[in-house]
């Protein structure tokens, strides 16, 4: 399986690429080939006399490539110019990638996590599964928030077709995931309908049985309330390493936009987020 790994060659991204545990998790997911891509501004000229931008880029990319090759991955590097999310998604289509990986770091003045511009735009336009990997600052240095990428998964479902597509990711995650929490949030307006809650529990039990067959310890959970708030409250309670969700497309201009729930959870969660786009967009 192939992954496109976006790098801005920063210390933050290198912290993720240097994590042997993270790379082992990607291997267990099934990734054995990585296309490491960095996108430079079209306004940056690397060939002008006296400019060492090109050489510095090559050295940094070569260093990151060696880190990946040392862990047994086949690696190809790409230096491209243009708009980052377009070039990253374009490369993913070109190489028929099974996964795109982008790093996300930083916090807002309101002390809630936000998605960096490139990560946000890739998430909104990706037509392949996307892993948004959390990177945090630690005493002036950087580290991944959850090295065991897929050890504990929180799967949020509304039982839609695309949520089922997201659930299919467990086929790849079975060797990397030990525990899964299966969450459905019943909207406030349906609190007075106990049959809705009972039906949701039955459906989650069926999904849990499927995961048990894969060797994953699964816990069904139904919560009532506002969807994003309940997903984040569950994240706080069960401490997953990754949140798995479907992302719905809703655009007439050939762009995949995250649904409001997916976008807000991706922006505010502390965990990694694995987003799966609708089949019809591909």
N, C-alpha and C positions, 0 to 999 in steps of 0.2 A: 504494500500500500504506500501511496505517496502523500507527502505533506508539503505545502508551501509555507515556509517559516519566514515571516516578515521581520527584518531587523533594521533598526536605525543606527546600528553599530555603537549604541550607547553602552555605558556601564550597566544600566538597568537590564537591557536585553541580554547582555553577556552573562549577567548573573543567572538568568534563566537557562541559557545555553550551557552554562558551566555546571548546572545541577545534574549530577549523575542519576539521582532519584527521578527527577522529571523525565530525563531521557529514557530511563528504564520503563517508566509508565507509558511513554509513547510507543516503545517497542512492544509492550504487552497489548497495547491497543491494536497493533498490527503494522505500525509504520516501520518501514525499512529503507525508504528512500526519501531524502529531504532536499527540497529546492529552496536554498537560502537566498532571499532577494532583498536588496536594498534599493530604494528609489531616491534619486537625487533630483534636485530642482532643475527644471530646464534652463534656468538662468545661471546655473553654475557651470563655468567653463573649466574643464580639467586639462585641456591641452595647451593652455597659454604658457609661454615661458615664465618661469619663476613660480608657477602654481604647483603645489604638491598635494592638492585635493585628491587627485586620482590615485596617487601613490598611497596616501594615508587610507583611502577607502579600500584599496586592494589589500593592504597589510591587515587592516582590521577584519575584513571579510575572510581573509586567509586564516587568521587566528581562530575565528569562530567556526570555520569549516573544519579545521583540525580537531577542535573540541568534539564536534559531531562525529567525525570519522573515527576518533579514538573510541567511541562507544559503539562502533560497528555499523553506522549508517552509511549508505551510499549517498554522496552529497554532490550537488551541482550548485554553483553560485551564479547569481545574476545581478548585474548592475544596470539599472534602467533609469531613464528620465521620464518625468511626467507627473501626473496626479497620482499620489500613492495608492488610493483605493482602486482606481481603475487599472493600474499596472499590476497590482497584487492579484485582483480578481481575474484579470486577463491572463496572467501566468498560470493561475489555477486551472483555467479552462484549457489553456494550451497543453499543459502536462497531464490533464485529466486527474487532478488531485482529489484525494479522498478526504482531506482535511486542510483547513487554513488555520494558522496559528498567529495571533497577534498579541503583543503585550500591552497591558494597560496599567498605568501608574498615576499616582497623585490623588490629592483630596481637595475639595472645594473649601472656601472660607466657612461654609456652613457645616463642615466636618462630615460631609458625606462623600463617598467615592464618586468620581465621574469617569466617563470614558474619554480617553484622549481623542483628538480629532480624527486621526487615521483609523484607530480602532472603531470609532463610532461609524465612520463612513464605510469601512469594510463590512461592518455588521449590517448596515442598512442595504448594502448592494450585493452581498455575497449570495451565490446560488449553490454553494457547497457548504457542508458542515464547518462551523467556525468555532475554534476554541479561543476565548478571550482569557488570557492568563494574567492573573494579578501579580504585580510586582510592587513591593513596598520598600520604603526607605527605612534603614536601621542604622542609627548613629552615623549618619553621613555616608553610609554604604547602601547597597540595594540587595534585596533577597526576594525570592518568590514567596508568596503568601502561603501556598500549600504545595510542598514538593511532591507529595503523593497525589498526583493530579486527579486520579479517578478512584481512589480508595473508597471514599464515601460519596455517594451520588444522591442528590435531592432531585427527583424527577417530578416536575409540575405539569399536570395534565388537565385539560378541559374536555378530554375524550374526543377531540376533533380529529380529522384525518391527518392533519399535520402533527398533532401531538403523538399519534400512533407512529408516524415516521420518526419522530424523535425517539420513541421507545425502542425502535429497531436498532438504535445505537448500542444497546446492551449486547447485541450479537458480537460487536467488536470489543466492548468493555468487559466481557465476562472474565477475562484473565487478569484484569487490572482492578476490578471492583469487588470489594468484600461485602459492603453494606449498601442498601438503597432504601431511601424513604420515598414512597409513592404518595404524592399529595394532590388532592383535588379541593379546590375552594368553592364552596357554594355561595353564590351572591346573597347579599342581605335580603333582597326581595323574595328569596325562596326559603327563608328560614322557617316559614310556617308550613312548608311542604315536606313532611317527614319522608314521604316516598322518594323524593329527590335524593335525600341523604342516604337512604337505604340502598337505592340503586347505585349511587356512587361507590358505596362501600363494597357492594357485590362486584362491581367492575374492577375496583382496585384489588380485591382478593384474587380475581382471575389473573390480573397482571402479576401480582406477587407470586402466584403459583408458577407462572412462566419463568420468573427469575429464579425461583428455587430450583427449577430444573436445570438452570445454567450454573448452579452452585453459588448464587448470590443470596445473602440473607436480606429479605425484603420486609419492610414494615409499611402497611397501608395507613393513610391518615386523611381524614376529612375534616376540614376546618370551615367555619362560616364567617364571612366578613368580606372586606374589600380585598381583592385578589393580590395586589402587590404587597400590601401590608402583611397579609397572612403568609405569603411566600417568604418574605424577609423575617417574619417572626419565627417561622419554622426553621429557616436557616440558622437563626440565633440559637434555637433550641437543640437542633441535632448536629450542628457544626459539620456540614458537608465540606468536602474538598472541591466539588464541582456541582453546579446547578445545571440540569439538563432541561431544555425547553425547545418547543417549536417556535419558529418565527414566521408569522403570516405575511404574505405579500399583498400589497394593496395599492397598485400603481398602474397608471395608463402610459407611463413614459419609460417602460422597460427597466424600472428600478425596483428592487425589493426593499420595501420599507419595513422596519420592525413594527410589529403591533405595539401599542402603548404599553402593554404589560411587559413584553419582552424587553423593550428599550429601557423602561424604568428599572426593572430588576437588574439588567446588565449594568446600568449606571450606578445603582446603589448597593449591590451585593458586595460582600467581602470575599466571597468564594470566586473561583474560576467559573466561567459560564460557557457551556457548550450549546450553541444555537444551531438548529436544523431548519433549513428553509423548505418551503413547499416543493413538492415534486413538479408541479406544473411550470415552475419558473425555469427549471433546468432545460 
